[in-house]
Amino acid sequence: MVLKGRTLYLTVAALVVLSPTVAAEEMTTELEEMELPYAETLQEWQSQYNNVDSAPQLYTVTDFADVEESEGDALDWAEVEQFSLEAEVAEAGLYNIRVDYRLTEESLVSTEGAIRINGGYPFSESRGIHFPSEWVQNETTFEQDLHGADIMPSQSQLTQWQSVQLSDSRSVEPFAFALEEGMNTIEFIHLRGAIDLTRVTLEPISTIPTYDEYINRFTGEVINDQLISIEAEHPTSKNESSIRPIVTQDPSVSPYETGSRRLNTFGGDSWKVSGQMASWSFEIEESGFYSITLKALADNDSNKDIYRSVYVNGEIPFDHLTSYAFPQSSSWQNETLSDEDGEPFQFFLEAGENTISLRVDDTPTQGVQAELSSLMSEIDELTLSIKQLTGNQHDASRGWRIEEYIPDVSSRLSEWAEDIDGAVIELREASTDGTDSVQAVSLQVAADRLRSLAESPDDLPNRLSELSEGSSSVSQVLGDVLVALRDQPLLLDKLYIHGDVSLPDPEAGLWMKTKESFSRFVHSFSGDDVATVDVDDDVIDVWVNRPRQYVDLLQLMADQQFTPETGIKVSFSLMPDEQKLILASAADSQPDLALGISNWLPYELAIRGAAVDLSQFDGFDEYIRQFAPGAFMPLMIEDGIYGLPETQDFSVLFYRNDLMEALSLPVPDTWGDVVDILPELQRYGMNFYSPIAGGAAFKPFAATAPFIYQFQGQIFESDGMGVALNEDEALQGVQFMADLNTIYSTPLQVPNFYNHFRYGSLPVGVGNFATYVQLTFAAQELTGWDIALHPGVEQADGSVSRWASGAAQAGMIFNGSEKQDDAWELLQWWMSKETQSEFAQTLQMTYGAEYMWNTANIDAFAELPWPEEHKDVILAQWEQLIEVPKTPYAYMVEREISNVWNKMVFDGENARSAVDDSIITIDREMRRKMEEFGYMEDGKIIRPYPIPTIEDIEERTRESE
């Protein structure tokens, strides 16, 4: 529940209806204990306390209580976990807290701690305060790959001492903490990260000076004839590794070279989250006043301003530089930092080294963002209340008297519309030109819709799709606007430190642009970094079915590590379409090795003699201990294994904490638990998502096979000459798979689980890695979601059978390769724990946290910078990972199981009858394909086709011990 100073519409009695297991007095106590957000707390404090004027108070390790010992002058916070200090202040008031610290380990997971004052958390944000880190690019000039393209530089996290005032990462202003006169206890609680602390300082809050105050502090000459140009793609430091140089194919930027991929700009979409900061250092020969100009592109297609706070030598010089606006533009602009009248600011810079820092800052819209978040929560609460009253009945011919039960429903809707009107005005006032952005227009549409709903409140039960459900509802519009307001992308090409001199034009001329456009078109026909390009005879040719940035990083790591260690040269090429492998194999022009291919492709090539059996290589059985045994099922033919799992998917339960708790529903552990919660979910128009609803008419093995395996059934006969779908266990799985839709009314078709989960109509369901990435990075407004193990079938011994699919991409070696041993050595290096861990971390450090790498190497996965609680769930689920083995006729089995589901659900056919009919079709195709590949002749078995099992893989690894 979001309070945020707004009217609390749900009474305690209503809350007890939503959560009958919680007593009213317990609910009241819980609400009383919730801290307000910092913004509201600060408003209260500012009305109670005056600014204090006192000297800073410094505390060192020897002043920290609850600390038994420390090494020297530094305290290992992670080791002691919690300490406190007694701070005596002469005057009650607001103080900043400065901490001197250093990070002791390089990590993508941000260091975090909590602060308690006099026994309580002063505001909600104090439960998790981030301690920023600094990153540097290790190369000052960009290296180039075999094809002449710039390589993204490696990065390192600085471990030097930093002095930082505790703050919200999204805000320029540090946190203010209210201290009472006399003794105060300040507790520091470690949450995560390796960090040393050395000093804590209490400082009276200070204000940023005005421009006039700043200018009057200095005396010196105005510099007229200087021009210092800085290439933006080479920052001195940044506070997140993912802020990076960008390739921009535009002759207006520098450096630029036709047909070459040059890292020539900085930021863009990698530099758009409030709090992200980058710095550039430069040398000044003569002290004096200078102007600062940024060659920038703020092309966001929304007609909204982009904001940056500007720091000079570590501090914001004057107030105009907080949330400095860069107006939207489709072309490059030389933005000289200036006042509202266009008069350039003068910056006093001392001779020697100076630093300019730019920090993403969405402060001008944070008030609107908070308002929209609060409105969305209130809309969700009203929606749930309406569903409780109506029993989620959708009958257009039935009338409702909603106002008799929720008397203020019309006034609520009207009030929300007025609040949105206020948000539109606030956005308009924040704009440099006073015009409406796309977000403001969207909000106006949402306000009009709310007013329309307010005119006919009794129609709400049949118009919830306009209020809170669906892609065009008010709630979804608010969510989309909220995400858009948070995004502040800005692309930089150059920074100029200059006097009164002419600057180069930001845009290339029309003739140059036309010429370069034609040159790029011609060059596009001669790409030298894609598959089918010839490589030297002494180089391993590897085709990779992944985006360019993955291939670039893989090439860089191989050049820096694998080739120097082994002497084996490697060329990685882009393969936009993996079907090229089949054609290349037929034409005898295949590569030595392929990576990132679908897990079914090695089998299809192997059964036609085009793939190498990897199990023939020394040490193979020992090597594969690092992988889930079930992932090898589709890569095997008899005793041979023709591919190595490269990435691995997972099927886990996703659930909305907020909605499950509001309905007092437990997180289901078994399918029986799912059946138990379905009536309550469906009562409020919600439901459970099963992957069986993810496809259209065709249901793949990934959706159907888990039901069969969880009921202890099998799909194929052990000799491969037929299916076992008519056995009792398999039939139970098939029956339950259909019952979910026919008896328990789960959705028949859901095109996108993520969207429905986000809207709240499917607050619980089975999802995969793609869902996890989307929820983590694309649904910023959702904070109350989590994952659990896949629902399963409880067994007689009390265990739960959770078998589910999980294979993703694989790697394989081609039979036509003359360098098979070298290719196997490369494949081992690539899929090793060390390489996979480094690749995963470097990928996220370089391109952003959203570039998550779901390695199939379980040992490497355990070390990934993911939330530990989520990794524990995924690793536990992988213990019951199983893929359907491949047979020459497996495609027909997959299709017929899908047909069985369709017959049972849409035609009402019983399970055994539907399965028996399908077995006839499967057996006919089985005989045809088995004769094609030499396992049968004239309908008789020549040799069996043993179906691989997990036990076969486990036995191989045990024998290698």
PEKA-V530946 format. One record per run of one state. SS is the DSSP state (hx for helix, st for strand, lp for the rest). FROM is the first residue (numbers start at 1). LEN is the number of residues. If there is no record, write none. Layout:
SS_FROM_LEN / SS_FROM_LEN
This chain:
lp_1_11 / hx_12_7 / lp_19_5 / hx_24_10 / lp_34_4 / hx_38_11 / lp_49_8 / st_57_4 / hx_61_3 / lp_64_1 / st_65_1 / lp_66_9 / st_75_2 / hx_77_4 / lp_81_1 / st_82_8 / lp_90_3 / st_93_11 / lp_104_7 / st_111_7 / lp_118_2 / st_120_1 / lp_121_3 / hx_124_4 / lp_128_1 / st_129_3 / lp_132_3 / st_135_3 / lp_138_6 / st_144_1 / lp_145_5 / st_150_1 / lp_151_4 / st_155_3 / lp_158_4 / st_162_4 / lp_166_1 / st_167_1 / lp_168_6 / st_174_1 / lp_175_2 / st_177_3 / lp_180_2 / st_182_11 / lp_193_2 / st_195_10 / lp_205_6 / hx_211_5 / lp_216_6 / st_222_1 / lp_223_4 / st_227_5 / lp_232_5 / st_237_2 / lp_239_6 / st_245_3 / lp_248_15 / st_263_6 / lp_269_8 / st_277_8 / lp_285_3 / st_288_10 / lp_298_8 / st_306_7 / lp_313_2 / st_315_1 / lp_316_3 / hx_319_3 / lp_322_2 / st_324_3 / lp_327_6 / st_333_4 / lp_337_1 / st_338_1 / lp_339_5 / st_344_1 / lp_345_2 / st_347_3 / lp_350_2 / st_352_9 / lp_361_2 / hx_363_28 / lp_391_11 / hx_402_4 / lp_406_3 / hx_409_22 / lp_431_7 / hx_438_18 / lp_456_1 / hx_457_6 / lp_463_1 / hx_464_4 / lp_468_6 / hx_474_13 / lp_487_3 / st_490_9 / lp_499_11 / hx_510_17 / lp_527_3 / st_530_1 / lp_531_8 / st_539_6 / lp_545_3 / hx_548_19 / lp_567_2 / st_569_6 / lp_575_5 / hx_580_7 / lp_587_6 / st_593_6 / lp_599_2 / hx_601_6 / lp_607_4 / st_611_1 / lp_612_2 / hx_614_3 / lp_617_3 / hx_620_7 / lp_627_2 / hx_629_7 / st_636_2 / lp_638_2 / st_640_2 / lp_642_2 / st_644_2 / lp_646_1 / st_647_2 / lp_649_3 / st_652_5 / hx_657_6 / lp_663_7 / st_670_1 / hx_671_13 / lp_684_4 / st_688_2 / lp_690_1 / hx_691_3 / lp_694_7 / hx_701_10 / lp_711_5 / st_716_1 / lp_717_6 / st_723_1 / lp_724_4 / hx_728_15 / lp_743_10 / hx_753_7 / lp_760_4 / st_764_4 / lp_768_1 / hx_769_9 / lp_778_7 / st_785_4 / lp_789_3 / st_792_3 / lp_795_5 / st_800_2 / lp_802_2 / st_804_1 / lp_805_2 / st_807_1 / lp_808_1 / st_809_6 / lp_815_5 / hx_820_11 / lp_831_2 / hx_833_15 / lp_848_7 / st_855_1 / lp_856_2 / hx_858_4 / lp_862_6 / hx_868_11 / lp_879_2 / st_881_1 / lp_882_8 / hx_890_17 / lp_907_4 / hx_911_22 / lp_933_3 / st_936_2 / lp_938_2 / st_940_2 / lp_942_8 / hx_950_10 / lp_960_2
